[in-house]
Amino acid sequence: MKSLLRVYMDPSKSVHEKEFLLKDLKVEGMVSDDRRLGEICSKRVYRILMAQSGSSKTDDIECGADFFSQHSAE
């Protein structure tokens, strides 16, 4: 987790790179088929961990709440 947050805080990486950092992470499935975390989940993890407001709901973050709407052009 510390390494992940270190990368998320790295100013040399774009928000886009950070959002999709975990997309190829393999996760074990219930029926033992390995799957990737995927782009949507990777983006959600980034946005939740980097949220500026602790009162944001996950659906709000997904819709661009918090500071993400200001930085989406990066």
PDB file of N, CA, C, O and CB in Angstrom:
ATOM      1  N   MET A   1       0.830  -1.187   0.000  1.00  0.00           N
ATOM      2  CA  MET A   1       0.000   0.000   0.000  1.00  0.00           C
ATOM      3  C   MET A   1       0.883   1.262   0.000  1.00  0.00           C
ATOM      4  O   MET A   1       0.579   2.243  -0.679  1.00  0.00           O
ATOM      5  CB  MET A   1      -0.949  -0.008   1.222  1.00  0.00           C
ATOM      6  N   LYS A   2       1.963   1.218   0.763  1.00  0.00           N
ATOM      7  CA  LYS A   2       2.865   2.363   0.817  1.00  0.00           C
ATOM      8  C   LYS A   2       3.473   2.645  -0.563  1.00  0.00           C
ATOM      9  O   LYS A   2       3.585   3.800  -0.974  1.00  0.00           O
ATOM     10  CB  LYS A   2       3.978   2.116   1.850  1.00  0.00           C
ATOM     11  N   SER A   3       3.857   1.591  -1.265  1.00  0.00           N
ATOM     12  CA  SER A   3       4.426   1.755  -2.609  1.00  0.00           C
ATOM     13  C   SER A   3       3.390   2.316  -3.575  1.00  0.00           C
ATOM     14  O   SER A   3       3.705   3.168  -4.405  1.00  0.00           O
ATOM     15  CB  SER A   3       4.962   0.414  -3.136  1.00  0.00           C
ATOM     16  N   LEU A   4       2.165   1.841  -3.466  1.00  0.00           N
ATOM     17  CA  LEU A   4       1.089   2.327  -4.330  1.00  0.00           C
ATOM     18  C   LEU A   4       0.855   3.813  -4.088  1.00  0.00           C
ATOM     19  O   LEU A   4       0.751   4.589  -5.038  1.00  0.00           O
ATOM     20  CB  LEU A   4      -0.212   1.530  -4.086  1.00  0.00           C
ATOM     21  N   LEU A   5       0.773   4.208  -2.836  1.00  0.00           N
ATOM     22  CA  LEU A   5       0.556   5.621  -2.527  1.00  0.00           C
ATOM     23  C   LEU A   5       1.736   6.482  -2.972  1.00  0.00           C
ATOM     24  O   LEU A   5       1.550   7.628  -3.382  1.00  0.00           O
ATOM     25  CB  LEU A   5       0.318   5.803  -1.030  1.00  0.00           C
ATOM     26  N   ARG A   6       2.930   5.941  -2.895  1.00  0.00           N
ATOM     27  CA  ARG A   6       4.116   6.676  -3.359  1.00  0.00           C
ATOM     28  C   ARG A   6       3.991   6.986  -4.854  1.00  0.00           C
ATOM     29  O   ARG A   6       4.300   8.094  -5.291  1.00  0.00           O
ATOM     30  CB  ARG A   6       5.414   5.859  -3.081  1.00  0.00           C
ATOM     31  N   VAL A   7       3.540   6.010  -5.627  1.00  0.00           N
ATOM     32  CA  VAL A   7       3.351   6.221  -7.072  1.00  0.00           C
ATOM     33  C   VAL A   7       2.206   7.207  -7.308  1.00  0.00           C
ATOM     34  O   VAL A   7       2.307   8.086  -8.164  1.00  0.00           O
ATOM     35  CB  VAL A   7       3.062   4.870  -7.798  1.00  0.00           C
ATOM     36  N   TYR A   8       1.121   7.059  -6.551  1.00  0.00           N
ATOM     37  CA  TYR A   8      -0.013   7.980  -6.704  1.00  0.00           C
ATOM     38  C   TYR A   8       0.378   9.426  -6.378  1.00  0.00           C
ATOM     39  O   TYR A   8      -0.218  10.357  -6.920  1.00  0.00           O
ATOM     40  CB  TYR A   8      -1.171   7.541  -5.802  1.00  0.00           C
ATOM     41  N   MET A   9       1.346   9.624  -5.522  1.00  0.00           N
ATOM     42  CA  MET A   9       1.777  10.971  -5.136  1.00  0.00           C
ATOM     43  C   MET A   9       2.885  11.515  -6.051  1.00  0.00           C
ATOM     44  O   MET A   9       3.280  12.672  -5.909  1.00  0.00           O
ATOM     45  CB  MET A   9       2.264  10.962  -3.688  1.00  0.00           C
ATOM     46  N   ASP A  10       3.379  10.717  -6.968  1.00  0.00           N
ATOM     47  CA  ASP A  10       4.482  11.107  -7.851  1.00  0.00           C
ATOM     48  C   ASP A  10       4.021  12.171  -8.852  1.00  0.00           C
ATOM     49  O   ASP A  10       3.184  11.887  -9.710  1.00  0.00           O
ATOM     50  CB  ASP A  10       5.038   9.871  -8.601  1.00  0.00           C
ATOM     51  N   PRO A  11       4.553  13.384  -8.753  1.00  0.00           N
ATOM     52  CA  PRO A  11       4.119  14.451  -9.658  1.00  0.00           C
ATOM     53  C   PRO A  11       4.588  14.273 -11.103  1.00  0.00           C
ATOM     54  O   PRO A  11       4.099  14.960 -12.000  1.00  0.00           O
ATOM     55  CB  PRO A  11       4.611  15.766  -9.145  1.00  0.00           C
ATOM     56  N   SER A  12       5.525  13.363 -11.330  1.00  0.00           N
ATOM     57  CA  SER A  12       6.016  13.172 -12.702  1.00  0.00           C
ATOM     58  C   SER A  12       5.082  12.290 -13.534  1.00  0.00           C
ATOM     59  O   SER A  12       5.248  12.197 -14.750  1.00  0.00           O
ATOM     60  CB  SER A  12       7.412  12.555 -12.675  1.00  0.00           C
ATOM     61  N   LYS A  13       4.114  11.650 -12.902  1.00  0.00           N
ATOM     62  CA  LYS A  13       3.146  10.800 -13.609  1.00  0.00           C
ATOM     63  C   LYS A  13       1.836  11.552 -13.785  1.00  0.00           C
ATOM     64  O   LYS A  13       1.419  12.306 -12.906  1.00  0.00           O
ATOM     65  CB  LYS A  13       2.908   9.470 -12.844  1.00  0.00           C
ATOM     66  N   SER A  14       1.198  11.343 -14.914  1.00  0.00           N
ATOM     67  CA  SER A  14      -0.082  12.007 -15.164  1.00  0.00           C
ATOM     68  C   SER A  14      -1.197  11.315 -14.379  1.00  0.00           C
ATOM     69  O   SER A  14      -1.052  10.169 -13.954  1.00  0.00           O
ATOM     70  CB  SER A  14      -0.410  12.011 -16.678  1.00  0.00           C
ATOM     71  N   VAL A  15      -2.292  12.016 -14.198  1.00  0.00           N
ATOM     72  CA  VAL A  15      -3.453  11.436 -13.523  1.00  0.00           C
ATOM     73  C   VAL A  15      -3.933  10.215 -14.304  1.00  0.00           C
ATOM     74  O   VAL A  15      -4.319   9.207 -13.712  1.00  0.00           O
ATOM     75  CB  VAL A  15      -4.596  12.483 -13.382  1.00  0.00           C
ATOM     76  N   HIS A  16      -3.908  10.308 -15.621  1.00  0.00           N
ATOM     77  CA  HIS A  16      -4.333   9.188 -16.463  1.00  0.00           C
ATOM     78  C   HIS A  16      -3.486   7.943 -16.180  1.00  0.00           C
ATOM     79  O   HIS A  16      -4.027   6.848 -16.021  1.00  0.00           O
ATOM     80  CB  HIS A  16      -4.237   9.570 -17.957  1.00  0.00           C
ATOM     81  N   GLU A  17      -2.171   8.105 -16.116  1.00  0.00           N
ATOM     82  CA  GLU A  17      -1.289   6.968 -15.816  1.00  0.00           C
ATOM     83  C   GLU A  17      -1.612   6.377 -14.452  1.00  0.00           C
ATOM     84  O   GLU A  17      -1.650   5.158 -14.290  1.00  0.00           O
ATOM     85  CB  GLU A  17       0.187   7.398 -15.866  1.00  0.00           C
ATOM     86  N   LYS A  18      -1.841   7.234 -13.484  1.00  0.00           N
ATOM     87  CA  LYS A  18      -2.128   6.779 -12.122  1.00  0.00           C
ATOM     88  C   LYS A  18      -3.465   6.049 -12.054  1.00  0.00           C
ATOM     89  O   LYS A  18      -3.590   5.028 -11.378  1.00  0.00           O
ATOM     90  CB  LYS A  18      -2.130   7.965 -11.153  1.00  0.00           C
ATOM     91  N   GLU A  19      -4.461   6.578 -12.759  1.00  0.00           N
ATOM     92  CA  GLU A  19      -5.788   5.958 -12.737  1.00  0.00           C
ATOM     93  C   GLU A  19      -5.763   4.537 -13.304  1.00  0.00           C
ATOM     94  O   GLU A  19      -6.513   3.677 -12.843  1.00  0.00           O
ATOM     95  CB  GLU A  19      -6.777   6.812 -13.525  1.00  0.00           C
ATOM     96  N   PHE A  20      -4.922   4.287 -14.284  1.00  0.00           N
ATOM     97  CA  PHE A  20      -4.911   2.978 -14.930  1.00  0.00           C
ATOM     98  C   PHE A  20      -3.743   2.095 -14.505  1.00  0.00           C
ATOM     99  O   PHE A  20      -3.473   1.075 -15.139  1.00  0.00           O
ATOM    100  CB  PHE A  20      -4.880   3.154 -16.412  1.00  0.00           C
ATOM    101  N   LEU A  21      -3.058   2.478 -13.446  1.00  0.00           N
ATOM    102  CA  LEU A  21      -1.897   1.754 -12.966  1.00  0.00           C
ATOM    103  C   LEU A  21      -2.204   0.297 -12.585  1.00  0.00           C
ATOM    104  O   LEU A  21      -1.385  -0.590 -12.824  1.00  0.00           O
ATOM    105  CB  LEU A  21      -1.319   2.475 -11.784  1.00  0.00           C
ATOM    106  N   LEU A  22      -3.365   0.054 -12.001  1.00  0.00           N
ATOM    107  CA  LEU A  22      -3.704  -1.284 -11.503  1.00  0.00           C
ATOM    108  C   LEU A  22      -4.532  -2.120 -12.481  1.00  0.00           C
ATOM    109  O   LEU A  22      -4.960  -3.221 -12.134  1.00  0.00           O
ATOM    110  CB  LEU A  22      -4.453  -1.159 -10.212  1.00  0.00           C
ATOM    111  N   LYS A  23      -4.761  -1.623 -13.684  1.00  0.00           N
ATOM    112  CA  LYS A  23      -5.688  -2.289 -14.611  1.00  0.00           C
ATOM    113  C   LYS A  23      -5.299  -3.727 -14.961  1.00  0.00           C
ATOM    114  O   LYS A  23      -6.175  -4.553 -15.216  1.00  0.00           O
ATOM    115  CB  LYS A  23      -5.783  -1.492 -15.877  1.00  0.00           C
ATOM    116  N   ASP A  24      -4.012  -4.035 -14.975  1.00  0.00           N
ATOM    117  CA  ASP A  24      -3.580  -5.392 -15.341  1.00  0.00           C
ATOM    118  C   ASP A  24      -3.284  -6.281 -14.134  1.00  0.00           C
ATOM    119  O   ASP A  24      -2.796  -7.401 -14.291  1.00  0.00           O
ATOM    120  CB  ASP A  24      -2.351  -5.316 -16.213  1.00  0.00           C
ATOM    121  N   LEU A  25      -3.573  -5.790 -12.943  1.00  0.00           N
ATOM    122  CA  LEU A  25      -3.364  -6.571 -11.731  1.00  0.00           C
ATOM    123  C   LEU A  25      -4.291  -7.786 -11.743  1.00  0.00           C
ATOM    124  O   LEU A  25      -5.502  -7.649 -11.917  1.00  0.00           O
ATOM    125  CB  LEU A  25      -3.606  -5.703 -10.466  1.00  0.00           C
ATOM    126  N   LYS A  26      -3.720  -8.962 -11.558  1.00  0.00           N
ATOM    127  CA  LYS A  26      -4.539 -10.174 -11.566  1.00  0.00           C
ATOM    128  C   LYS A  26      -5.134 -10.416 -10.184  1.00  0.00           C
ATOM    129  O   LYS A  26      -4.449 -10.302  -9.167  1.00  0.00           O
ATOM    130  CB  LYS A  26      -3.705 -11.394 -12.013  1.00  0.00           C
ATOM    131  N   VAL A  27      -6.410 -10.748 -10.168  1.00  0.00           N
ATOM    132  CA  VAL A  27      -7.108 -11.058  -8.921  1.00  0.00           C
ATOM    133  C   VAL A  27      -7.705 -12.454  -9.043  1.00  0.00           C
ATOM    134  O   VAL A  27      -8.149 -12.864 -10.115  1.00  0.00           O
ATOM    135  CB  VAL A  27      -8.218  -9.996  -8.608  1.00  0.00           C
ATOM    136  N   GLU A  28      -7.708 -13.172  -7.935  1.00  0.00           N
ATOM    137  CA  GLU A  28      -8.271 -14.521  -7.945  1.00  0.00           C
ATOM    138  C   GLU A  28      -9.781 -14.444  -7.924  1.00  0.00           C
ATOM    139  O   GLU A  28     -10.367 -13.658  -7.179  1.00  0.00           O
ATOM    140  CB  GLU A  28      -7.758 -15.345  -6.749  1.00  0.00           C
ATOM    141  N   GLY A  29     -10.401 -15.260  -8.741  1.00  0.00           N
ATOM    142  CA  GLY A  29     -11.847 -15.330  -8.769  1.00  0.00           C
ATOM    143  C   GLY A  29     -12.360 -16.443  -7.872  1.00  0.00           C
ATOM    144  O   GLY A  29     -11.585 -17.286  -7.422  1.00  0.00           O
ATOM    145  N   MET A  30     -13.634 -16.451  -7.614  1.00  0.00           N
ATOM    146  CA  MET A  30     -14.246 -17.470  -6.768  1.00  0.00           C
ATOM    147  C   MET A  30     -14.166 -18.855  -7.411  1.00  0.00           C
ATOM    148  O   MET A  30     -14.121 -19.862  -6.705  1.00  0.00           O
ATOM    149  CB  MET A  30     -15.702 -17.110  -6.481  1.00  0.00           C
ATOM    150  N   VAL A  31     -14.148 -18.911  -8.721  1.00  0.00           N
ATOM    151  CA  VAL A  31     -14.094 -20.199  -9.409  1.00  0.00           C
ATOM    152  C   VAL A  31     -12.693 -20.469  -9.953  1.00  0.00           C
ATOM    153  O   VAL A  31     -12.519 -21.212 -10.918  1.00  0.00           O
ATOM    154  CB  VAL A  31     -15.120 -20.240 -10.549  1.00  0.00           C
ATOM    155  N   SER A  32     -11.725 -19.868  -9.334  1.00  0.00           N
ATOM    156  CA  SER A  32     -10.296 -20.044  -9.611  1.00  0.00           C
ATOM    157  C   SER A  32      -9.836 -19.582 -10.996  1.00  0.00           C
ATOM    158  O   SER A  32      -8.738 -19.932 -11.428  1.00  0.00           O
ATOM    159  CB  SER A  32      -9.949 -21.473  -9.452  1.00  0.00           C
ATOM    160  N   ASP A  33     -10.655 -18.809 -11.686  1.00  0.00           N
ATOM    161  CA  ASP A  33     -10.169 -18.223 -12.947  1.00  0.00           C
ATOM    162  C   ASP A  33      -9.594 -16.849 -12.630  1.00  0.00           C
ATOM    163  O   ASP A  33     -10.254 -16.014 -12.013  1.00  0.00           O
ATOM    164  CB  ASP A  33     -11.322 -18.122 -14.027  1.00  0.00           C
ATOM    165  N   ASP A  34      -8.375 -16.629 -13.055  1.00  0.00           N
ATOM    166  CA  ASP A  34      -7.726 -15.351 -12.773  1.00  0.00           C
ATOM    167  C   ASP A  34      -8.255 -14.284 -13.721  1.00  0.00           C
ATOM    168  O   ASP A  34      -8.413 -14.516 -14.919  1.00  0.00           O
ATOM    169  CB  ASP A  34      -6.191 -15.474 -12.899  1.00  0.00           C
ATOM    170  N   ARG A  35      -8.517 -13.137 -13.172  1.00  0.00           N
ATOM    171  CA  ARG A  35      -8.991 -12.001 -13.952  1.00  0.00           C
ATOM    172  C   ARG A  35      -8.132 -10.795 -13.644  1.00  0.00           C
ATOM    173  O   ARG A  35      -7.434 -10.747 -12.631  1.00  0.00           O
ATOM    174  CB  ARG A  35     -10.477 -11.703 -13.658  1.00  0.00           C
ATOM    175  N   ARG A  36      -8.194  -9.831 -14.528  1.00  0.00           N
ATOM    176  CA  ARG A  36      -7.525  -8.556 -14.286  1.00  0.00           C
ATOM    177  C   ARG A  36      -8.480  -7.650 -13.506  1.00  0.00           C
ATOM    178  O   ARG A  36      -9.701  -7.793 -13.587  1.00  0.00           O
ATOM    179  CB  ARG A  36      -7.080  -7.883 -15.632  1.00  0.00           C
ATOM    180  N   LEU A  37      -7.907  -6.731 -12.761  1.00  0.00           N
ATOM    181  CA  LEU A  37      -8.720  -5.776 -12.015  1.00  0.00           C
ATOM    182  C   LEU A  37      -9.529  -4.908 -12.982  1.00  0.00           C
ATOM    183  O   LEU A  37     -10.696  -4.610 -12.726  1.00  0.00           O
ATOM    184  CB  LEU A  37      -7.829  -4.894 -11.107  1.00  0.00           C
ATOM    185  N   GLY A  38      -8.912  -4.509 -14.078  1.00  0.00           N
ATOM    186  CA  GLY A  38      -9.611  -3.745 -15.104  1.00  0.00           C
ATOM    187  C   GLY A  38      -9.492  -2.244 -14.922  1.00  0.00           C
ATOM    188  O   GLY A  38      -9.127  -1.752 -13.854  1.00  0.00           O
ATOM    189  N   GLU A  39      -9.806  -1.537 -15.986  1.00  0.00           N
ATOM    190  CA  GLU A  39      -9.659  -0.083 -16.006  1.00  0.00           C
ATOM    191  C   GLU A  39     -10.623   0.625 -15.061  1.00  0.00           C
ATOM    192  O   GLU A  39     -10.237   1.575 -14.381  1.00  0.00           O
ATOM    193  CB  GLU A  39      -9.862   0.429 -17.406  1.00  0.00           C
ATOM    194  N   ILE A  40     -11.858   0.176 -15.014  1.00  0.00           N
ATOM    195  CA  ILE A  40     -12.860   0.845 -14.177  1.00  0.00           C
ATOM    196  C   ILE A  40     -12.513   0.725 -12.701  1.00  0.00           C
ATOM    197  O   ILE A  40     -12.564   1.713 -11.969  1.00  0.00           O
ATOM    198  CB  ILE A  40     -14.251   0.259 -14.435  1.00  0.00           C
ATOM    199  N   CYS A  41     -12.163  -0.474 -12.262  1.00  0.00           N
ATOM    200  CA  CYS A  41     -11.814  -0.663 -10.848  1.00  0.00           C
ATOM    201  C   CYS A  41     -10.520   0.050 -10.500  1.00  0.00           C
ATOM    202  O   CYS A  41     -10.397   0.614  -9.413  1.00  0.00           O
ATOM    203  CB  CYS A  41     -11.691  -2.152 -10.520  1.00  0.00           C
ATOM    204  N   SER A  42      -9.559   0.034 -11.401  1.00  0.00           N
ATOM    205  CA  SER A  42      -8.291   0.723 -11.170  1.00  0.00           C
ATOM    206  C   SER A  42      -8.540   2.218 -10.964  1.00  0.00           C
ATOM    207  O   SER A  42      -7.966   2.837 -10.068  1.00  0.00           O
ATOM    208  CB  SER A  42      -7.318   0.492 -12.356  1.00  0.00           C
ATOM    209  N   LYS A  43      -9.393   2.778 -11.797  1.00  0.00           N
ATOM    210  CA  LYS A  43      -9.731   4.196 -11.702  1.00  0.00           C
ATOM    211  C   LYS A  43     -10.441   4.496 -10.382  1.00  0.00           C
ATOM    212  O   LYS A  43     -10.160   5.506  -9.737  1.00  0.00           O
ATOM    213  CB  LYS A  43     -10.613   4.620 -12.889  1.00  0.00           C
ATOM    214  N   ARG A  44     -11.359   3.620  -9.984  1.00  0.00           N
ATOM    215  CA  ARG A  44     -12.081   3.811  -8.724  1.00  0.00           C
ATOM    216  C   ARG A  44     -11.136   3.771  -7.531  1.00  0.00           C
ATOM    217  O   ARG A  44     -11.251   4.594  -6.623  1.00  0.00           O
ATOM    218  CB  ARG A  44     -13.165   2.746  -8.566  1.00  0.00           C
ATOM    219  N   VAL A  45     -10.202   2.820  -7.523  1.00  0.00           N
ATOM    220  CA  VAL A  45      -9.233   2.717  -6.424  1.00  0.00           C
ATOM    221  C   VAL A  45      -8.437   4.009  -6.321  1.00  0.00           C
ATOM    222  O   VAL A  45      -8.282   4.562  -5.233  1.00  0.00           O
ATOM    223  CB  VAL A  45      -8.280   1.508  -6.632  1.00  0.00           C
ATOM    224  N   TYR A  46      -7.936   4.486  -7.445  1.00  0.00           N
ATOM    225  CA  TYR A  46      -7.159   5.725  -7.446  1.00  0.00           C
ATOM    226  C   TYR A  46      -7.990   6.892  -6.914  1.00  0.00           C
ATOM    227  O   TYR A  46      -7.540   7.635  -6.042  1.00  0.00           O
ATOM    228  CB  TYR A  46      -6.652   6.040  -8.864  1.00  0.00           C
ATOM    229  N   ARG A  47      -9.176   7.044  -7.430  1.00  0.00           N
ATOM    230  CA  ARG A  47      -9.996   8.198  -7.054  1.00  0.00           C
ATOM    231  C   ARG A  47     -10.431   8.145  -5.594  1.00  0.00           C
ATOM    232  O   ARG A  47     -10.525   9.186  -4.944  1.00  0.00           O
ATOM    233  CB  ARG A  47     -11.219   8.279  -7.947  1.00  0.00           C
ATOM    234  N   ILE A  48     -10.692   6.971  -5.077  1.00  0.00           N
ATOM    235  CA  ILE A  48     -11.079   6.857  -3.671  1.00  0.00           C
ATOM    236  C   ILE A  48      -9.884   7.135  -2.766  1.00  0.00           C
ATOM    237  O   ILE A  48     -10.007   7.876  -1.790  1.00  0.00           O
ATOM    238  CB  ILE A  48     -11.656   5.459  -3.379  1.00  0.00           C
ATOM    239  N   LEU A  49      -8.733   6.551  -3.079  1.00  0.00           N
ATOM    240  CA  LEU A  49      -7.556   6.763  -2.232  1.00  0.00           C
ATOM    241  C   LEU A  49      -7.041   8.198  -2.290  1.00  0.00           C
ATOM    242  O   LEU A  49      -6.457   8.684  -1.321  1.00  0.00           O
ATOM    243  CB  LEU A  49      -6.450   5.814  -2.640  1.00  0.00           C
ATOM    244  N   MET A  50      -7.248   8.874  -3.403  1.00  0.00           N
ATOM    245  CA  MET A  50      -6.719  10.225  -3.559  1.00  0.00           C
ATOM    246  C   MET A  50      -7.781  11.306  -3.354  1.00  0.00           C
ATOM    247  O   MET A  50      -7.510  12.480  -3.607  1.00  0.00           O
ATOM    248  CB  MET A  50      -6.106  10.374  -4.928  1.00  0.00           C
ATOM    249  N   ALA A  51      -8.958  10.944  -2.910  1.00  0.00           N
ATOM    250  CA  ALA A  51     -10.039  11.916  -2.703  1.00  0.00           C
ATOM    251  C   ALA A  51      -9.626  12.986  -1.700  1.00  0.00           C
ATOM    252  O   ALA A  51      -8.977  12.686  -0.698  1.00  0.00           O
ATOM    253  CB  ALA A  51     -11.314  11.208  -2.220  1.00  0.00           C
ATOM    254  N   GLN A  52      -9.993  14.201  -1.964  1.00  0.00           N
ATOM    255  CA  GLN A  52      -9.691  15.325  -1.078  1.00  0.00           C
ATOM    256  C   GLN A  52     -10.711  15.434   0.046  1.00  0.00           C
ATOM    257  O   GLN A  52     -10.413  15.980   1.108  1.00  0.00           O
ATOM    258  CB  GLN A  52      -9.646  16.629  -1.869  1.00  0.00           C
ATOM    259  N   SER A  53     -11.906  14.920  -0.183  1.00  0.00           N
ATOM    260  CA  SER A  53     -12.972  15.007   0.810  1.00  0.00           C
ATOM    261  C   SER A  53     -13.354  13.612   1.275  1.00  0.00           C
ATOM    262  O   SER A  53     -13.713  12.754   0.469  1.00  0.00           O
ATOM    263  CB  SER A  53     -14.202  15.743   0.236  1.00  0.00           C
ATOM    264  N   GLY A  54     -13.274  13.394   2.566  1.00  0.00           N
ATOM    265  CA  GLY A  54     -13.640  12.091   3.121  1.00  0.00           C
ATOM    266  C   GLY A  54     -15.129  11.842   3.117  1.00  0.00           C
ATOM    267  O   GLY A  54     -15.572  10.723   3.379  1.00  0.00           O
ATOM    268  N   SER A  55     -15.908  12.862   2.825  1.00  0.00           N
ATOM    269  CA  SER A  55     -17.363  12.686   2.825  1.00  0.00           C
ATOM    270  C   SER A  55     -17.909  12.333   1.448  1.00  0.00           C
ATOM    271  O   SER A  55     -19.116  12.143   1.298  1.00  0.00           O
ATOM    272  CB  SER A  55     -18.035  13.945   3.326  1.00  0.00           C
ATOM    273  N   SER A  56     -17.045  12.241   0.436  1.00  0.00           N
ATOM    274  CA  SER A  56     -17.501  11.881  -0.913  1.00  0.00           C
ATOM    275  C   SER A  56     -17.954  10.438  -0.939  1.00  0.00           C
ATOM    276  O   SER A  56     -17.334   9.562  -0.337  1.00  0.00           O
ATOM    277  CB  SER A  56     -16.386  12.107  -1.954  1.00  0.00           C
ATOM    278  N   LYS A  57     -19.043  10.204  -1.645  1.00  0.00           N
ATOM    279  CA  LYS A  57     -19.523   8.837  -1.844  1.00  0.00           C
ATOM    280  C   LYS A  57     -18.858   8.280  -3.095  1.00  0.00           C
ATOM    281  O   LYS A  57     -18.471   9.041  -3.983  1.00  0.00           O
ATOM    282  CB  LYS A  57     -21.088   8.789  -1.967  1.00  0.00           C
ATOM    283  N   THR A  58     -18.721   6.956  -3.173  1.00  0.00           N
ATOM    284  CA  THR A  58     -18.024   6.375  -4.319  1.00  0.00           C
ATOM    285  C   THR A  58     -18.712   6.714  -5.632  1.00  0.00           C
ATOM    286  O   THR A  58     -18.034   6.916  -6.640  1.00  0.00           O
ATOM    287  CB  THR A  58     -17.927   4.868  -4.164  1.00  0.00           C
ATOM    288  N   ASP A  59     -20.033   6.782  -5.650  1.00  0.00           N
ATOM    289  CA  ASP A  59     -20.733   7.143  -6.886  1.00  0.00           C
ATOM    290  C   ASP A  59     -20.417   8.578  -7.281  1.00  0.00           C
ATOM    291  O   ASP A  59     -20.290   8.880  -8.468  1.00  0.00           O
ATOM    292  CB  ASP A  59     -22.252   6.962  -6.721  1.00  0.00           C
ATOM    293  N   ASP A  60     -20.289   9.465  -6.299  1.00  0.00           N
ATOM    294  CA  ASP A  60     -19.946  10.854  -6.593  1.00  0.00           C
ATOM    295  C   ASP A  60     -18.563  10.938  -7.211  1.00  0.00           C
ATOM    296  O   ASP A  60     -18.347  11.681  -8.168  1.00  0.00           O
ATOM    297  CB  ASP A  60     -20.013  11.710  -5.324  1.00  0.00           C
ATOM    298  N   ILE A  61     -17.628  10.174  -6.661  1.00  0.00           N
ATOM    299  CA  ILE A  61     -16.261  10.173  -7.173  1.00  0.00           C
ATOM    300  C   ILE A  61     -16.237   9.639  -8.597  1.00  0.00           C
ATOM    301  O   ILE A  61     -15.531  10.174  -9.453  1.00  0.00           O
ATOM    302  CB  ILE A  61     -15.340   9.333  -6.269  1.00  0.00           C
ATOM    303  N   GLU A  62     -17.000   8.596  -8.850  1.00  0.00           N
ATOM    304  CA  GLU A  62     -17.054   8.015 -10.191  1.00  0.00           C
ATOM    305  C   GLU A  62     -17.573   9.032 -11.202  1.00  0.00           C
ATOM    306  O   GLU A  62     -17.175   9.015 -12.366  1.00  0.00           O
ATOM    307  CB  GLU A  62     -17.940   6.762 -10.199  1.00  0.00           C
ATOM    308  N   CYS A  63     -18.458   9.912 -10.756  1.00  0.00           N
ATOM    309  CA  CYS A  63     -19.024  10.930 -11.644  1.00  0.00           C
ATOM    310  C   CYS A  63     -18.145  12.169 -11.744  1.00  0.00           C
ATOM    311  O   CYS A  63     -18.523  13.149 -12.384  1.00  0.00           O
ATOM    312  CB  CYS A  63     -20.402  11.327 -11.164  1.00  0.00           C
ATOM    313  N   GLY A  64     -16.967  12.129 -11.110  1.00  0.00           N
ATOM    314  CA  GLY A  64     -16.037  13.243 -11.238  1.00  0.00           C
ATOM    315  C   GLY A  64     -16.057  14.221 -10.087  1.00  0.00           C
ATOM    316  O   GLY A  64     -15.504  15.315 -10.200  1.00  0.00           O
ATOM    317  N   ALA A  65     -16.685  13.853  -8.976  1.00  0.00           N
ATOM    318  CA  ALA A  65     -16.697  14.748  -7.819  1.00  0.00           C
ATOM    319  C   ALA A  65     -15.286  14.905  -7.275  1.00  0.00           C
ATOM    320  O   ALA A  65     -14.351  14.257  -7.745  1.00  0.00           O
ATOM    321  CB  ALA A  65     -17.646  14.216  -6.720  1.00  0.00           C
ATOM    322  N   ASP A  66     -15.149  15.742  -6.313  1.00  0.00           N
ATOM    323  CA  ASP A  66     -13.881  16.031  -5.660  1.00  0.00           C
ATOM    324  C   ASP A  66     -13.022  16.853  -6.607  1.00  0.00           C
ATOM    325  O   ASP A  66     -13.579  17.671  -7.339  1.00  0.00           O
ATOM    326  CB  ASP A  66     -13.153  14.725  -5.240  1.00  0.00           C
ATOM    327  N   PHE A  67     -11.747  16.698  -6.641  1.00  0.00           N
ATOM    328  CA  PHE A  67     -10.910  17.542  -7.484  1.00  0.00           C
ATOM    329  C   PHE A  67     -10.663  16.943  -8.866  1.00  0.00           C
ATOM    330  O   PHE A  67      -9.945  17.544  -9.665  1.00  0.00           O
ATOM    331  CB  PHE A  67      -9.594  17.792  -6.801  1.00  0.00           C
ATOM    332  N   PHE A  68     -11.230  15.790  -9.169  1.00  0.00           N
ATOM    333  CA  PHE A  68     -10.926  15.111 -10.408  1.00  0.00           C
ATOM    334  C   PHE A  68     -11.459  15.848 -11.628  1.00  0.00           C
ATOM    335  O   PHE A  68     -10.850  15.778 -12.696  1.00  0.00           O
ATOM    336  CB  PHE A  68     -11.480  13.725 -10.371  1.00  0.00           C
ATOM    337  N   SER A  69     -12.552  16.534 -11.502  1.00  0.00           N
ATOM    338  CA  SER A  69     -13.075  17.268 -12.652  1.00  0.00           C
ATOM    339  C   SER A  69     -12.120  18.402 -13.054  1.00  0.00           C
ATOM    340  O   SER A  69     -12.079  18.790 -14.221  1.00  0.00           O
ATOM    341  CB  SER A  69     -14.476  17.834 -12.335  1.00  0.00           C
ATOM    342  N   GLN A  70     -11.354  18.932 -12.093  1.00  0.00           N
ATOM    343  CA  GLN A  70     -10.409  20.001 -12.398  1.00  0.00           C
ATOM    344  C   GLN A  70      -9.177  19.470 -13.103  1.00  0.00           C
ATOM    345  O   GLN A  70      -8.571  20.189 -13.896  1.00  0.00           O
ATOM    346  CB  GLN A  70     -10.004  20.726 -11.130  1.00  0.00           C
ATOM    347  N   HIS A  71      -8.787  18.222 -12.835  1.00  0.00           N
ATOM    348  CA  HIS A  71      -7.541  17.667 -13.358  1.00  0.00           C
ATOM    349  C   HIS A  71      -7.750  16.655 -14.477  1.00  0.00           C
ATOM    350  O   HIS A  71      -6.786  16.026 -14.912  1.00  0.00           O
ATOM    351  CB  HIS A  71      -6.772  17.024 -12.249  1.00  0.00           C
ATOM    352  N   SER A  72      -8.967  16.480 -14.951  1.00  0.00           N
ATOM    353  CA  SER A  72      -9.233  15.440 -15.933  1.00  0.00           C
ATOM    354  C   SER A  72      -8.533  15.669 -17.274  1.00  0.00           C
ATOM    355  O   SER A  72      -8.392  14.732 -18.059  1.00  0.00           O
ATOM    356  CB  SER A  72     -10.707  15.333 -16.155  1.00  0.00           C
ATOM    357  N   ALA A  73      -8.102  16.875 -17.544  1.00  0.00           N
ATOM    358  CA  ALA A  73      -7.445  17.163 -18.823  1.00  0.00           C
ATOM    359  C   ALA A  73      -5.985  16.740 -18.850  1.00  0.00           C
ATOM    360  O   ALA A  73      -5.348  16.786 -19.902  1.00  0.00           O
ATOM    361  CB  ALA A  73      -7.541  18.635 -19.129  1.00  0.00           C
ATOM    362  N   GLU A  74      -5.442  16.326 -17.703  1.00  0.00           N
ATOM    363  CA  GLU A  74      -4.024  15.943 -17.667  1.00  0.00           C
ATOM    364  C   GLU A  74      -3.775  14.660 -18.407  1.00  0.00           C
ATOM    365  O   GLU A  74      -2.636  14.197 -18.474  1.00  0.00           O
ATOM    366  CB  GLU A  74      -3.545  15.802 -16.241  1.00  0.00           C
TER     367      GLU A  74
END
